[in-house]
Amino acid sequence: MGKKQLVYILIPLLILFFEPFNISGIVIKRTLKERIKSSDLIIVGKVQNIGSKWNQKRSHIWTYVTVSVDECIKGTNLLRNIVVKIPGGIIKEEGIMQEIENTPSFRKDEKVLLMLRFLPDLGQYALVNSAFGKFSITSTNQIVGESVFKDEFIKKIKEIMALEK
């Protein structure tokens, strides 16, 4: 096997197995099983607050979404509120917006199911698999984009978790 053939084989493998699965703004949607396995915490809650601010170097804007936790599906959560760090955002006072592809938007009072991973260096949570770690829940308890009700979706998540043990 020549070097050229080896490169054609290795590059796709490297892309598949290394995080963050972000190539030129494209995020590959992982399977539900993979997202559950990568999650430290899976919660259902309601968005209480959304605020954006610059990083210390003023090179990136981060949005901090505070979610009141109604239910913890995976992991241990002793907090009433979780703050999730999302790349990008709007600094209204300066009229500046930094939009990042494949990041979800949030609305105050929105009901959500979130798959989160803990970032120990920062002491904060981030979404697993970018926008694919956020599920909006309608007033009729349907999971947006999944054609299933919240209780059925949670049951499916718990079944997948049980198979992993």
MIFIFI-778231 format. One line per 2 residues: number of its first residue (from 1); their letters; for each residue x, y, z of N, C-alpha, C, O, CB. Coordinates in pm, 1 decimal. Atoms other than C-alpha are relative to their C-alpha. Glycine has a CB too. Layout:
BEGIN
NUM	A	X/Y/Z/X/Y/Z/X/Y/Z/X/Y/Z/X/Y/Z  ... $
! end
This chain:
BEGIN
1	MG	85.1/-117.8/0.0/0.0/0.0/0.0/89.2/123.5/0.0/181.3/135.8/80.8/-96.6/0.1/122.5  -78.3/-121.0/11.4/137.8/336.5/-104.7/-37.8/104.0/103.2/-141.2/93.8/169.1/-14.8/57.0/-136.2 $
3	KK	25.3/-107.6/-96.3/161.0/649.5/108.2/-130.4/73.8/-31.1/-204.6/111.0/59.8/117.0/99.0/0.6  120.0/-72.8/39.9/-116.2/816.5/-90.2/-125.9/-75.8/41.8/-221.4/-15.5/90.8/-0.3/23.8/-151.6 $
5	QL	115.3/80.8/-39.4/-357.7/528.2/-28.1/-17.6/1.4/151.7/-130.2/6.6/201.4/15.8/-144.7/-50.4  5.0/-2.1/-145.6/-270.1/527.2/342.0/-59.9/131.4/50.3/-138.2/132.2/145.2/140.4/-20.5/58.6 $
7	VY	53.8/-130.5/-37.9/-346.8/899.1/366.6/-150.9/2.9/-22.0/-224.7/54.8/61.8/68.3/112.8/-80.4  144.1/2.8/28.9/-688.3/844.0/203.6/-77.7/-83.2/102.3/-196.4/-59.6/124.6/-24.1/-55.5/-140.3 $
9	IL	64.9/83.3/-101.6/-765.5/582.6/467.8/7.2/67.7/137.0/-91.5/68.8/210.5/65.8/-139.9/5.7  -21.0/-56.2/-133.2/-622.6/762.1/772.4/-78.5/128.7/25.1/-131.2/147.4/134.7/146.0/26.3/20.5 $
11	IP	67.8/-128.7/-22.2/-777.5/1106.9/722.5/-146.1/-19.7/41.9/-187.3/39.7/141.5/6.5/86.2/-127.3  138.5/19.4/-47.1/-1142.2/987.9/740.8/-7.8/-61.8/139.7/-96.2/-27.2/218.2/-75.6/-88.2/-97.7 $
13	LL	0.0/60.5/-133.2/-1057.8/774.3/1044.7/31.2/103.3/107.4/-32.2/104.3/212.9/101.3/-114.4/6.6  -33.5/-104.9/-96.5/-897.6/1067.9/1223.1/-118.0/94.4/20.7/-146.0/136.0/133.1/123.2/79.0/-46.8 $
15	IL	115.8/-88.6/-9.7/-1199.4/1283.9/1145.8/-108.8/-63.5/85.0/-172.5/5.0/165.0/-54.4/33.3/-139.5  105.8/68.2/-74.4/-1436.1/1022.3/1289.1/28.3/-13.5/148.4/-64.5/-9.4/229.2/-22.2/-135.1/-57.6 $
17	FF	-30.1/35.1/-138.1/-1251.3/957.7/1613.3/47.4/113.3/88.9/62.4/92.8/209.4/100.7/-103.8/0.9  -47.8/-108.5/-83.8/-1132.0/1297.4/1732.4/-102.1/110.8/12.6/-170.5/146.7/-83.3/128.5/55.1/-54.8 $
19	EP	88.4/-111.6/-28.2/-1331.6/1574.5/1897.0/62.0/125.1/-58.6/182.9/123.9/-81.8/-25.1/15.7/152.4  141.0/-20.5/-28.2/-1480.4/1824.4/1841.6/-91.1/-26.3/-118.6/-205.2/19.8/-117.3/-20.9/138.2/47.7 $
21	FN	81.7/25.8/118.3/-1609.4/1701.7/1504.0/-39.0/130.5/-68.0/-150.4/143.3/-119.0/-125.4/-79.8/37.7  32.0/-129.0/59.7/-1592.0/2055.2/1375.2/100.6/28.5/-110.5/218.1/54.9/-85.0/0.5/113.4/106.7 $
23	IS	-84.9/-23.1/115.4/-1455.4/2100.9/1026.5/-64.0/111.3/-81.0/-173.5/94.0/-134.5/18.8/-130.2/-85.5  52.2/-113.1/77.0/-1505.7/2437.3/859.1/-144.9/31.4/33.0/-224.9/55.6/-57.3/12.8/-27.8/-147.4 $
25	GI	135.3/-35.6/-40.3/-1820.4/2504.3/1059.1/-100.9/-112.2/-10.0/-218.2/-92.5/21.8/-46.6/112.5/-81.2  92.7/112.5/11.8/-1971.3/2162.2/993.9/11.7/-85.9/125.4/121.2/-128.1/162.5/29.1/-84.4/-128.5 $
27	VI	2.3/87.4/-116.1/-2075.2/1963.2/1300.4/-73.7/-126.8/-39.1/-188.2/-121.7/-84.0/-67.1/69.2/122.9  60.4/128.2/33.7/-2144.3/1596.3/1244.6/-90.1/-43.0/114.2/-46.2/-51.2/228.9/108.3/-107.5/-28.8 $
29	KR	95.9/42.0/-102.3/-2455.2/1484.1/1430.3/32.1/-143.8/41.9/24.7/-237.6/-37.5/-147.3/11.3/-52.7  -26.7/132.7/-53.6/-2360.7/1194.4/1652.9/-131.5/-70.1/31.8/-235.8/-5.8/43.9/89.0/8.6/125.9 $
31	TL	120.4/75.1/-33.1/-2607.0/918.1/1731.1/-45.6/37.6/140.7/31.8/90.0/220.8/25.1/-153.0/-10.9  52.9/-27.4/-133.3/-2831.2/955.6/2033.2/81.0/-77.0/104.2/112.5/-23.4/210.4/-150.3/-37.9/8.7 $
33	KE	-79.6/83.0/-92.1/-2637.5/672.5/2200.0/135.3/65.4/29.3/178.4/69.3/144.5/21.3/-141.4/-59.2  -129.7/-65.9/-18.0/-2306.1/854.5/2145.0/-13.3/127.8/82.9/70.5/156.5/168.3/62.6/32.4/-136.2 $
35	RI	20.1/-124.4/-75.3/-2445.2/1182.3/2277.0/-29.2/-28.4/146.7/18.8/43.0/234.8/-114.5/81.5/-61.1  30.7/37.6/-138.3/-2583.7/1012.3/2588.3/128.1/-43.5/70.6/154.6/-2.0/183.4/-106.3/-113.8/4.6 $
37	KS	-124.1/51.5/-59.8/-2253.3/834.5/2652.6/98.5/114.4/29.8/170.5/109.6/129.5/66.1/-103.9/-94.3  -91.9/-113.3/-18.1/-2059.8/1163.7/2615.0/-47.7/99.9/105.0/27.5/188.7/145.2/19.2/71.5/-131.6 $
39	SD	58.4/-95.8/-94.9/-2289.8/1345.2/2859.0/37.6/-33.1/144.1/30.1/-148.3/186.8/-152.2/2.4/-14.3  -18.3/13.4/-144.2/-2193.7/1401.4/3220.9/-132.8/22.2/70.8/-158.2/-32.2/178.2/106.5/99.4/51.7 $
41	LI	126.5/-39.8/-60.4/-2537.2/1545.1/3289.0/-103.7/15.4/-111.0/-76.8/76.7/-214.3/15.4/132.7/81.5  113.6/-21.8/89.9/-2873.3/1526.0/3110.4/-113.2/50.9/87.2/-154.8/-14.5/182.8/-41.1/-132.2/-79.0 $
43	IV	102.3/-63.6/-83.6/-3137.8/1758.9/3246.3/-118.6/47.5/-83.6/-109.0/66.4/-204.8/60.2/118.0/77.0  115.3/-69.8/56.0/-3483.0/1894.7/3175.9/-19.8/122.4/87.8/-15.6/113.4/210.5/-130.4/-92.0/-5.0 $
45	GK	18.2/-121.4/-78.1/-3542.5/2252.9/3278.0/-55.4/113.3/-82.6/-98.0/95.7/-196.7/129.6/41.6/62.0  56.4/-119.6/62.3/-3652.4/2602.4/3193.9/106.1/110.1/-2.4/171.8/135.9/98.4/-127.6/47.8/76.1 $
47	VQ	-97.4/-107.9/14.6/-3432.8/2884.0/3063.1/-45.0/119.9/83.6/-154.9/172.4/65.2/16.9/40.2/-149.9  30.2/-111.8/-88.8/-3421.7/3157.6/3327.2/65.8/130.8/-43.7/8.2/238.7/-29.9/43.3/-33.6/139.9 $
49	NI	-75.7/-120.5/33.9/-3158.6/3396.7/3196.7/97.2/-30.7/-113.5/148.9/-141.9/-124.5/76.2/54.2/123.9  -95.6/11.3/109.7/-2942.0/3454.7/2889.9/82.3/127.6/-0.8/27.0/237.3/-8.9/-71.8/-23.4/-138.5 $
51	GS	-86.6/-117.9/2.1/-2642.1/3686.6/2895.4/129.3/-29.3/-73.0/183.8/-139.1/-61.7/29.8/47.5/141.9  -124.2/15.9/75.7/-2339.3/3738.0/2672.3/105.1/96.9/50.3/74.1/207.6/94.6/-24.4/21.3/-150.1 $
53	KW	-110.6/-88.8/-35.5/-1998.3/3880.0/2750.6/126.7/-43.4/-71.8/139.7/-156.8/-117.9/22.4/1.4/152.4  -129.0/25.4/62.9/-1649.7/3905.6/2608.2/84.9/-91.5/87.9/67.2/-96.0/209.7/74.1/132.3/-27.1 $
55	NQ	-102.8/68.0/-77.6/-1369.6/3673.1/2711.0/100.3/106.0/45.9/88.1/222.8/9.0/70.2/-114.0/-84.0  -94.2/-98.3/-56.3/-1077.0/3837.8/2892.5/78.9/74.8/-106.6/110.9/192.3/-88.5/96.4/-69.0/93.7 $
57	KR	-77.7/-64.2/106.7/-888.7/3910.6/2568.7/-87.2/79.4/-97.7/-35.8/142.1/-190.3/78.5/-104.9/-76.2  96.5/-63.7/89.9/-1202.4/4050.7/2401.8/12.9/-50.5/-143.3/-2.6/25.8/-238.6/17.9/151.0/2.8 $
59	SH	-11.7/59.5/133.2/-1149.3/3811.5/2111.1/-120.2/-88.4/-33.4/-146.4/-115.8/-150.5/128.7/-81.6/-10.0  117.0/85.4/19.8/-1458.8/3593.4/2159.7/-112.2/42.2/94.4/-89.0/86.0/207.1/36.4/-148.7/22.4 $
61	IW	117.2/-23.7/-84.0/-1809.2/3644.6/2288.3/-55.2/-136.2/41.5/-63.2/-228.8/-39.3/-109.1/85.7/-75.4  61.5/121.8/-52.6/-1963.5/3376.4/2508.8/-137.5/34.6/55.1/-157.7/140.7/114.2/89.0/-65.5/110.1 $
63	TY	133.0/-15.9/-56.5/-2327.7/3335.8/2599.8/-15.7/-97.7/115.1/21.0/-214.7/104.2/-109.9/-22.2/-107.3  21.9/82.0/-118.9/-2420.0/3204.8/2943.5/-150.8/-13.4/19.0/-222.1/85.0/39.0/69.0/62.7/127.7 $
65	VT	142.9/29.6/-10.2/-2760.0/3036.8/2965.6/-24.9/-65.9/135.5/29.7/-172.4/164.1/-48.3/-92.6/-118.1  34.6/55.9/-130.8/-2901.4/2978.2/3314.5/-130.6/-76.8/-14.2/-231.7/-23.1/-59.4/-12.3/112.3/109.0 $
67	VS	116.3/88.0/10.9/-3143.8/2686.2/3329.0/-36.2/-49.9/139.4/48.6/-103.7/210.6/28.2/-119.7/-96.8  45.5/57.9/-127.1/-3352.3/2596.3/3634.5/-31.1/-146.9/-26.6/-103.6/-179.9/-120.4/-126.9/76.6/58.1 $
69	VD	9.9/144.1/21.6/-3338.1/2217.9/3669.2/-129.4/-53.7/61.3/-153.9/-39.9/181.1/122.7/-72.7/60.2  123.0/65.2/-45.6/-3672.2/2037.6/3691.0/20.9/-149.4/21.0/-40.3/-210.7/108.4/-113.0/23.2/-100.6 $
71	EC	-21.1/144.9/-4.1/-3541.9/1685.8/3633.6/141.8/-31.4/-45.4/191.4/26.8/-142.0/-103.9/-74.4/-89.1  -133.7/45.3/36.8/-3201.9/1517.0/3621.5/-11.7/-145.2/-47.6/-50.3/-233.2/29.3/100.8/13.2/121.0 $
73	IK	14.6/132.4/60.8/-3195.2/1215.4/3388.0/129.7/-79.6/11.9/126.4/-200.5/35.1/-40.9/12.8/-147.8  -130.6/66.0/-11.9/-2821.8/1136.3/3396.2/92.0/89.0/81.0/90.3/211.4/68.0/61.8/-30.2/-140.2 $
75	GT	-96.0/-74.5/-80.3/-2553.4/1236.1/3641.6/-58.4/41.5/133.1/-174.4/14.9/164.3/47.6/121.6/-74.9  41.8/-49.2/-130.2/-2569.8/1392.6/3981.9/0.7/151.8/-3.6/101.9/214.5/-35.0/92.0/-53.8/113.1 $
77	NL	9.2/-145.0/-3.2/-2691.4/1746.2/4013.7/-58.9/44.5/132.6/-172.6/10.6/165.7/-84.5/52.2/-117.4  46.7/-52.9/-127.5/-2719.8/1919.0/4348.6/-39.3/146.9/-10.7/-80.7/209.0/87.2/107.3/-17.3/106.1 $
79	LR	28.2/-141.1/21.7/-2773.5/2261.3/4195.4/-141.7/20.5/-50.7/-194.7/-61.1/-126.1/99.7/59.5/-98.1  133.8/-35.6/48.0/-3108.3/2425.6/4138.2/7.8/59.7/-140.4/-82.3/42.0/-222.3/-67.8/99.6/96.9 $
81	NI	-23.1/-60.8/131.1/-2967.2/2617.6/3840.9/133.9/-45.0/-56.5/232.1/-60.0/16.2/-4.8/153.5/9.7  -121.4/35.6/72.4/-2710.1/2515.8/3580.5/28.8/112.2/-98.4/-62.8/163.2/-162.9/-14.2/-138.5/-73.2 $
83	VV	-39.1/-99.1/99.6/-2516.5/2765.5/3370.6/75.1/-72.5/-110.6/172.2/-143.8/-85.4/87.7/113.9/63.2  -59.1/63.9/117.1/-2429.3/2648.7/3019.4/70.1/106.8/-82.7/12.7/211.6/-112.2/-108.1/-74.8/-84.6 $
85	KI	-80.7/-94.4/76.8/-2153.7/2822.1/2822.8/-11.2/-35.1/-148.8/18.2/-147.3/-190.0/149.6/-2.4/47.1  21.7/18.5/142.9/-2230.3/2867.8/2451.0/88.1/99.5/-76.1/89.9/217.5/-41.1/-151.2/18.7/-37.0 $
87	PG	-81.2/-95.2/76.6/-1987.8/3018.3/2194.9/-86.0/96.0/-80.8/-189.4/57.8/-135.6/94.6/-74.3/-92.9  70.5/-102.0/75.9/-2099.7/3342.6/2031.7/-100.8/73.6/85.6/-125.6/37.6/200.6/-68.9/-61.5/-119.0 $
89	GI	101.5/-75.1/-72.4/-2359.6/3594.8/2131.3/-6.4/144.7/-44.5/57.1/185.1/-141.9/26.3/-6.5/148.0  22.2/-141.1/32.9/-2466.6/3957.4/2128.0/34.9/86.0/121.2/-13.2/61.9/231.9/-147.7/24.5/-44.4 $
91	IK	-28.9/-101.7/-101.1/-2319.6/4244.2/2328.1/-84.3/121.9/-39.6/-40.9/204.7/-119.8/157.2/34.9/8.4  97.4/-102.5/41.3/-2621.2/4478.6/2303.8/53.6/141.3/18.6/32.8/227.9/-66.4/-129.4/-15.8/78.6 $
93	EE	-49.8/-135.1/-30.1/-2448.3/4778.4/2464.8/96.3/50.8/-108.1/105.6/171.2/-132.2/70.3/1.0/136.6  -97.5/-38.0/101.5/-2183.1/4774.5/2190.6/-52.2/-23.4/-141.6/11.7/15.2/-239.5/128.9/-77.0/20.8 $
95	GI	56.5/30.2/131.8/-2408.7/4657.0/1907.6/81.7/-100.5/-78.1/89.9/-94.1/-200.7/-13.1/125.6/-80.1  -87.5/98.6/64.7/-2178.8/4364.8/1837.1/-59.3/-139.8/16.5/-102.6/-179.5/124.6/143.9/5.7/59.5 $
97	MQ	47.7/137.9/-2.9/-2285.8/4013.9/1744.2/109.4/-90.7/-57.2/168.7/-60.9/-160.9/-133.7/-15.3/-80.5  -92.4/100.7/50.3/-2058.9/3713.0/1705.6/-80.7/-128.7/-15.2/-117.8/-192.2/83.5/124.9/-19.5/96.4 $
99	EI	82.1/116.6/27.6/-2248.2/3430.3/1537.6/90.1/-118.2/-33.3/180.4/-108.0/-116.3/-99.1/28.0/-115.4  -76.9/122.2/21.2/-2107.1/3079.3/1548.5/-94.0/-103.7/-60.5/-201.4/-130.7/-6.9/64.1/-52.1/134.1 $
101	EN	82.9/103.0/64.2/-2242.0/2815.2/1311.5/-24.3/-117.3/93.3/60.0/-152.0/176.1/65.9/-49.3/-129.2  36.9/122.7/-71.1/-2420.2/2515.3/1460.5/-10.4/15.7/152.1/-1.0/-82.1/226.1/99.9/-106.5/-30.9 $
103	TP	28.7/-18.5/-141.8/-2478.7/2672.6/1799.3/-148.3/30.8/12.8/-203.5/105.0/-68.4/88.0/114.1/62.7  144.5/-20.4/-12.4/-2835.5/2668.3/1924.5/-32.9/137.1/58.5/50.2/200.9/123.2/-61.4/-109.5/87.0 $
105	SF	48.5/-121.3/-64.7/-3038.1/2969.1/2023.5/-90.6/-41.9/115.9/-145.2/-152.2/117.5/-76.4/92.9/-101.7  83.7/24.4/-117.5/-3226.6/2992.2/2352.2/-94.3/117.1/18.0/-62.0/229.8/-19.6/86.1/-21.5/127.7 $
107	RK	96.6/-104.2/-33.6/-3534.5/3187.2/2461.2/-28.3/-6.3/149.4/-33.4/-114.2/208.4/-131.4/-15.9/-82.5  38.4/-3.5/-141.8/-3619.6/3300.7/2812.2/-132.6/-74.8/15.2/-222.6/-60.4/-67.5/-12.3/148.6/52.9 $
109	DE	116.6/82.6/-33.0/-3879.9/3064.3/2965.5/-17.8/-121.7/-91.8/-118.2/-192.2/-81.8/-124.1/84.6/-5.8  6.2/118.4/86.3/-3808.1/2799.5/2699.1/25.0/-124.6/84.6/114.2/-125.8/169.4/103.9/9.6/-116.6 $
111	KV	-20.4/128.0/-67.2/-3841.3/2442.8/2827.6/92.8/-83.8/-88.2/70.6/-96.1/-208.7/-137.3/-74.3/26.7  -102.7/69.8/77.1/-3541.4/2231.6/2723.6/44.9/-129.2/68.3/35.0/-144.7/190.0/119.8/91.2/-21.8 $
113	LL	-74.6/116.7/-47.4/-3372.7/1894.8/2757.3/141.3/22.0/-51.7/161.3/42.4/-171.4/-63.1/-139.7/-50.8  -139.0/-28.0/37.0/-2994.3/1940.9/2758.3/90.6/-117.3/33.7/81.6/-176.4/141.3/49.8/126.2/70.6 $
115	ML	-105.1/98.6/-21.6/-2710.4/1692.6/2718.4/128.3/79.6/19.5/172.8/150.6/-70.7/11.7/-103.3/-120.7  -111.3/-86.8/-38.1/-2411.5/1846.7/2894.9/123.8/-78.0/38.1/117.1/-190.1/88.7/-40.3/88.7/114.2 $
117	RF	-126.9/53.9/-50.9/-2048.0/1777.5/2958.1/61.8/108.3/87.3/50.1/227.8/60.2/98.3/-42.9/-117.9  -61.8/-92.6/-93.3/-1858.3/1932.4/3244.3/140.6/31.8/-47.9/215.5/-58.2/-85.8/2.3/-58.3/143.3 $
119	LP	-133.7/-45.8/37.4/-1548.1/2137.1/3160.6/74.9/31.2/128.9/64.7/142.3/180.8/-5.8/125.9/-95.3  -62.2/-19.0/-131.9/-1335.3/2089.9/3473.9/95.4/118.2/7.7/104.7/182.9/112.1/73.7/-123.6/38.6 $
121	DL	-93.9/-113.0/-1.9/-1074.9/2350.6/3374.7/-72.3/132.5/19.8/-17.2/226.4/77.3/80.8/4.1/-129.7  77.8/-123.0/-8.6/-1348.9/2613.1/3354.8/-105.1/-4.8/110.4/-158.4/98.5/150.7/-66.8/27.8/-132.3 $
123	GQ	104.6/14.8/-100.6/-1588.0/2473.3/3614.2/-137.4/31.2/-55.4/-225.1/78.3/17.0/28.4/89.1/118.1  126.0/-32.8/66.5/-1870.5/2510.7/3362.1/-47.3/-117.7/-85.2/25.8/-213.8/-109.2/15.9/126.4/-87.2 $
125	YA	58.4/101.2/87.8/-2102.1/2303.3/3144.1/-8.8/52.7/-142.4/-26.6/172.3/-165.5/-139.5/-41.9/50.2  18.3/-30.3/141.7/-2115.9/2292.8/2763.5/-89.2/-108.1/-59.1/-100.0/-218.0/-4.8/137.6/8.4/-75.7 $
127	LV	84.8/97.7/67.3/-2352.8/2119.2/2526.4/83.8/-110.1/-64.1/192.1/-84.1/-116.7/-86.7/68.6/-105.7  -61.3/111.5/71.7/-2257.3/1777.5/2395.1/-41.6/12.8/-146.2/-159.4/33.1/-175.7/-43.0/-140.0/60.8 $
129	NS	26.8/0.4/144.0/-2230.1/1778.2/2013.8/-70.7/127.9/-46.7/-159.3/124.3/-132.1/-84.4/-121.4/-36.5  48.8/-132.4/38.8/-2308.2/2150.2/1986.2/-152.7/7.3/1.8/-214.7/-30.4/101.2/51.8/36.3/-138.8 $
131	AF	145.7/-19.0/2.2/-2667.9/2224.2/1877.9/-77.2/-130.7/17.3/-194.5/-128.8/54.8/-41.2/65.7/-130.1  67.5/129.8/-11.0/-2748.0/1851.0/1879.2/-12.5/-48.3/144.1/-67.9/-155.4/169.1/74.3/-103.4/-81.2 $
133	GK	14.3/32.5/-141.5/-2723.9/1848.0/2259.4/-114.1/76.8/66.1/-135.5/65.9/186.9/129.6/28.6/72.7  113.4/-77.8/-51.2/-3024.3/2080.1/2296.9/-128.3/-46.0/-68.4/-134.8/-58.6/-190.7/22.2/152.6/-22.4 $
135	FS	131.2/37.9/51.2/-3385.1/1971.7/2259.3/-103.7/93.3/61.4/-118.2/98.7/183.5/-32.6/-149.8/32.0  108.0/-86.0/-48.1/-3668.3/2223.8/2285.1/-123.6/-85.1/24.9/-149.7/-182.2/-46.2/-30.8/113.9/-101.7 $
137	IT	121.2/72.8/-36.6/-3988.8/2104.5/2449.1/-117.7/96.7/-14.2/-116.6/206.1/42.2/9.5/-58.6/146.7  116.3/-86.2/24.0/-4323.5/2245.8/2335.4/-91.7/1.7/122.6/-71.1/-73.2/218.1/-78.2/-47.9/-124.7 $
139	ST	98.4/-7.9/-109.3/-4614.3/2341.5/2562.8/-82.5/-128.3/11.9/-143.1/-154.4/115.9/-93.6/119.5/-21.8  71.0/128.7/-4.8/-4769.7/2004.3/2472.0/96.4/-114.9/31.5/61.5/-232.0/16.8/-72.0/-26.7/-134.1 $
141	NQ	-104.3/95.1/-40.2/-4446.7/1829.4/2587.4/56.4/-83.4/-114.2/103.1/-195.1/-91.9/-54.1/-91.5/104.0  -64.9/67.7/111.6/-4329.1/1731.1/2239.6/143.4/48.8/-11.2/172.8/165.8/13.4/-76.9/24.1/-132.4 $
143	IV	-139.5/-35.6/25.6/-3957.0/1723.8/2164.9/7.1/49.5/-144.0/-23.1/-25.2/-237.1/97.9/-122.6/24.5  -6.6/-59.8/133.4/-3903.7/1958.4/1869.2/101.9/-75.5/-84.8/215.4/-97.5/-42.4/36.9/150.7/8.6 $
145	GE	-89.6/67.4/93.5/-3753.7/1776.2/1571.1/15.4/-148.7/21.9/85.0/-215.0/-55.1/132.2/61.9/6.6  -14.0/143.2/-28.9/-3787.0/1430.1/1724.4/-131.7/-76.0/-15.7/-132.2/-198.8/-6.3/53.1/-19.3/140.9 $
147	SV	132.7/62.2/17.6/-4161.8/1360.8/1667.6/-32.8/-97.6/112.6/-85.2/-206.4/88.9/-6.8/-73.1/-134.4  25.7/84.3/-116.3/-4189.2/1219.0/2017.4/-29.2/91.3/119.6/15.3/206.0/123.9/121.8/-95.4/29.4 $
149	FK	28.8/-76.1/-120.8/-4321.0/1334.7/2352.5/114.7/-13.5/99.5/191.4/-109.8/95.7/-132.0/-46.8/63.5  -110.1/-6.9/-97.3/-4086.2/1426.3/2638.4/14.7/-129.5/79.2/125.5/-182.1/90.0/-21.9/116.4/96.1 $
151	DE	-9.1/121.1/-82.5/-4171.4/1123.2/2855.7/51.2/-119.9/-79.1/127.7/-200.8/-26.5/-136.0/-32.8/60.0  -47.7/109.6/85.8/-4114.0/881.6/2565.1/149.0/16.2/-28.8/224.4/-81.1/-29.4/-79.9/-4.7/-132.9 $
153	FI	-140.4/-27.1/30.5/-3783.5/1049.7/2481.9/87.8/-30.2/120.9/195.2/-88.7/107.0/18.6/146.4/-44.2  -75.4/27.7/-122.9/-3665.7/1031.4/2843.8/7.8/-150.6/22.6/112.2/-201.8/63.0/-65.5/70.0/122.5 $
155	KK	1.4/146.7/-13.6/-3766.7/664.2/2854.9/103.0/-62.6/-93.9/175.9/-153.8/-55.1/-141.7/-56.8/-30.0  -97.4/49.6/98.1/-3560.8/601.6/2539.2/143.3/26.0/48.8/229.5/-61.1/37.6/-22.9/67.3/-138.2 $
157	IK	-132.7/-33.2/-53.1/-3260.0/780.2/2695.0/37.2/-96.7/113.1/148.8/-148.6/116.3/3.4/147.1/51.2  -26.6/89.5/-113.8/-3289.1/570.1/3013.8/23.2/-143.0/-46.7/105.4/-213.7/11.7/-116.6/3.9/100.1 $
159	EI	-21.7/134.8/54.6/-3314.4/248.1/2808.9/140.2/-11.8/-59.3/208.1/-112.7/-40.2/-106.3/-33.1/-107.6  -135.6/0.1/59.2/-2996.3/338.3/2619.4/104.0/1.0/112.4/204.3/-69.9/104.0/20.6/124.2/-95.2 $
161	MA	-93.8/-3.6/-112.7/-2821.2/421.7/2948.7/8.1/-136.0/68.7/116.7/-178.6/108.0/-41.9/107.8/101.4  3.1/132.0/-66.8/-2928.7/85.4/3099.1/79.0/-102.6/-78.9/142.9/-190.0/-20.2/-145.1/-48.8/18.0 $
163	LE	-74.7/92.9/84.9/-2778.5/-100.9/2802.1/151.5/22.4/9.7/229.9/-68.7/-16.5/-45.3/14.3/-145.1  -142.0/-34.1/-10.1/-2445.3/76.1/2859.2/63.9/-50.1/129.2/186.5/-53.8/140.0/17.4/149.5/-9.9 $
165	K	-55.8/42.4/-129.9/-2406.4/-54.5/3215.3/59.7/-138.4/-7.4/110.7/-189.1/92.5/-107.2/3.1/108.1 $
! end
